[in-house]
């Protein structure tokens, strides 16, 4: 509905943003989305019944609250494994302050898919591979280990302090960080880390 020649509000998929940076979550983890419309909305018309999951997980939609003009916080909790993609439902009625309705002739879904996973990652000893082929090295020679977890990891939780030497030599350990600003840098591989030991 368009009122008095005014423009209708819009919502881009990229304007539905989760607080997990798209990283995987566990079952029953709360995910809070920021949903930003192009115009100030009548908050009475924006309710939890307007939202659902376009992914495969069962989801409970929690509190929906306006945090600024046209900006809403939407809580979503996946209760089964699968995928989470917040959407505005087809035919939902959401109006701006002058009564113009968002076009919901089709559902409007987030452009990011969150994996919902309740399986713990694993790491076998064979998934820790050095770049020296197991050969002897001098005390000051850096050895780079490729550590391959069974699935994508939250990189903020994989730190140098998680690693140590099971042998007898004192070592210094660093996590090799890929410089995203370097156009020649390789793309990161989910679940794979390089650990340098000196």
Order of alpha helices (4+ residues) and beta strands (2+ residues): beta-beta-beta-beta-beta-beta-beta-beta-beta-beta-beta-beta-beta
